[in-house]
């Protein structure tokens, strides 16, 4: 259960970073990389 909570926190952190990329007009490449990082964490969370 603790691992699940840690992943939720990481997901929220990465989501905020992605939101910042979008709001600040980061490059498509940077935004895409951040999106992939977030997707990986979500997949890991769902696999638990």
C-alpha positions as YAML, in Angstrom:
chain: A
units: angstrom
residues:
- id: 1
  name: UNK
  ca: [0.00, 0.00, 0.00]
- id: 2
  name: UNK
  ca: [2.84, 2.39, 0.78]
- id: 3
  name: UNK
  ca: [4.28, 1.90, -2.72]
- id: 4
  name: UNK
  ca: [0.90, 2.88, -4.17]
- id: 5
  name: UNK
  ca: [0.84, 6.10, -2.13]
- id: 6
  name: UNK
  ca: [4.39, 6.97, -3.18]
- id: 7
  name: UNK
  ca: [3.45, 6.44, -6.81]
- id: 8
  name: UNK
  ca: [0.41, 8.69, -6.41]
- id: 9
  name: UNK
  ca: [2.66, 11.42, -5.06]
- id: 10
  name: UNK
  ca: [5.12, 10.96, -7.93]
- id: 11
  name: UNK
  ca: [2.28, 11.05, -10.45]
- id: 12
  name: UNK
  ca: [1.01, 14.33, -9.02]
- id: 13
  name: UNK
  ca: [4.51, 15.82, -9.06]
- id: 14
  name: UNK
  ca: [5.07, 14.81, -12.68]
- id: 15
  name: UNK
  ca: [1.60, 16.05, -13.66]
- id: 16
  name: UNK
  ca: [2.40, 19.47, -12.22]
- id: 17
  name: UNK
  ca: [5.64, 19.53, -14.19]
- id: 18
  name: UNK
  ca: [3.74, 18.61, -17.36]
- id: 19
  name: UNK
  ca: [1.16, 21.30, -16.68]
- id: 20
  name: UNK
  ca: [4.02, 23.79, -16.29]
- id: 21
  name: UNK
  ca: [5.51, 22.71, -19.61]
- id: 22
  name: UNK
  ca: [2.20, 23.32, -21.30]
- id: 23
  name: UNK
  ca: [1.54, 26.65, -19.60]
- id: 24
  name: UNK
  ca: [5.05, 27.97, -20.27]
- id: 25
  name: UNK
  ca: [5.03, 26.88, -23.90]
- id: 26
  name: UNK
  ca: [7.90, 24.41, -23.60]
- id: 27
  name: UNK
  ca: [9.08, 22.71, -26.76]
- id: 28
  name: UNK
  ca: [7.01, 19.86, -28.13]
- id: 29
  name: UNK
  ca: [9.88, 17.48, -27.46]
- id: 30
  name: UNK
  ca: [10.17, 18.48, -23.80]
- id: 31
  name: UNK
  ca: [6.41, 18.30, -23.30]
- id: 32
  name: UNK
  ca: [6.27, 14.89, -25.00]
- id: 33
  name: UNK
  ca: [9.11, 13.52, -22.81]
- id: 34
  name: UNK
  ca: [7.32, 14.73, -19.70]
- id: 35
  name: UNK
  ca: [4.08, 13.17, -20.91]
- id: 36
  name: UNK
  ca: [5.86, 9.83, -21.43]
- id: 37
  name: UNK
  ca: [7.35, 9.98, -17.93]
- id: 38
  name: UNK
  ca: [3.89, 10.57, -16.49]
- id: 39
  name: UNK
  ca: [2.38, 7.76, -18.58]
- id: 40
  name: UNK
  ca: [5.02, 5.31, -17.30]
- id: 41
  name: UNK
  ca: [4.19, 6.14, -13.70]
- id: 42
  name: UNK
  ca: [0.46, 5.77, -14.34]
- id: 43
  name: UNK
  ca: [1.03, 2.37, -15.98]
- id: 44
  name: UNK
  ca: [3.12, 1.29, -13.00]
- id: 45
  name: UNK
  ca: [0.38, 2.46, -10.64]
- id: 46
  name: UNK
  ca: [-2.30, 0.55, -12.53]
- id: 47
  name: UNK
  ca: [-0.20, -2.62, -12.55]
- id: 48
  name: UNK
  ca: [-0.07, -2.75, -8.74]
...
